[in-house]
Amino acid sequence: MSMTITMPGQWMAEAMNKHVQGFLSAQSRSTAALASEDWEAMRVANIDQNHHAVGIALLVAASLDQVAGEGVGQ
């Protein structure tokens, strides 16, 4: 599944990219940990995944707020 989100600011786009890459990395580590039955590594990877998912959600919300604010002023 693919989705495109346009971020209104360069810093938002960079932060989003870092969170997406971090999420994907943690997801990969979680899968590898599951395969090797390393439960502690899986727990840590899941915490990292959740951290990045929250970051993505906050950036999307901030982006929507900024776009909505710009639309109201026009």
C-alpha positions as CSV (number, residue, x, y, z in Angstrom):
1,M,0.0,0.0,0.0
2,S,1.3,3.4,-0.9
3,M,0.1,6.8,0.2
4,T,1.3,10.3,-0.6
5,I,1.1,13.1,1.9
6,T,2.1,16.7,1.0
7,M,3.8,18.4,3.9
8,P,3.4,22.2,3.8
9,G,6.9,22.8,5.2
10,Q,10.4,21.5,4.4
11,W,11.1,20.7,8.1
12,M,7.8,18.7,8.2
13,A,8.8,16.7,5.1
14,E,12.2,15.9,6.6
15,A,10.7,14.9,10.0
16,M,8.1,12.8,8.2
17,N,10.8,11.0,6.2
18,K,12.8,10.3,9.3
19,H,9.8,8.9,11.1
20,V,8.8,6.7,8.1
21,Q,12.3,5.4,7.7
22,G,12.6,4.7,11.5
23,F,9.2,3.0,11.5
24,L,10.2,0.7,8.6
25,S,13.5,-0.1,10.2
26,A,11.9,-1.0,13.5
27,Q,9.3,-3.1,11.6
28,S,12.2,-5.0,9.9
29,R,14.0,-5.5,13.3
30,S,10.7,-6.7,14.8
31,T,10.2,-9.3,12.1
32,A,13.8,-10.5,12.4
33,A,13.5,-10.7,16.2
34,L,10.3,-12.8,15.9
35,A,12.0,-15.2,13.5
36,S,14.9,-15.7,15.9
37,E,12.5,-15.7,18.9
38,D,14.5,-12.9,20.6
39,W,11.6,-11.5,22.7
40,E,13.6,-8.6,24.2
41,A,14.7,-7.4,20.8
42,M,11.1,-7.7,19.6
43,R,9.9,-5.7,22.6
44,V,12.4,-2.9,21.9
45,A,11.6,-2.8,18.2
46,N,7.9,-2.6,18.9
47,I,8.5,0.4,21.2
48,D,10.5,2.1,18.5
49,Q,7.7,1.3,16.0
50,N,5.1,2.9,18.3
51,H,7.4,6.0,18.8
52,H,7.6,6.5,15.1
53,A,3.9,5.9,14.5
54,V,3.1,8.6,17.0
55,G,5.5,11.0,15.4
56,I,3.9,10.3,12.0
57,A,0.4,10.9,13.4
58,L,1.4,14.1,15.1
59,L,3.0,15.4,11.9
60,V,0.0,14.5,9.8
61,A,-2.3,16.3,12.4
62,A,0.0,19.4,12.4
63,S,0.0,19.4,8.6
64,L,-3.8,19.2,8.4
65,D,-4.1,22.0,11.0
66,Q,-1.7,24.2,9.0
67,V,-3.4,23.6,5.7
68,A,-6.8,24.2,7.3
69,G,-5.6,27.4,8.9
70,E,-4.3,28.7,5.5
71,G,-7.6,27.8,3.9
72,V,-9.6,29.8,6.5
73,G,-7.6,33.0,5.9
74,Q,-8.2,33.0,2.1
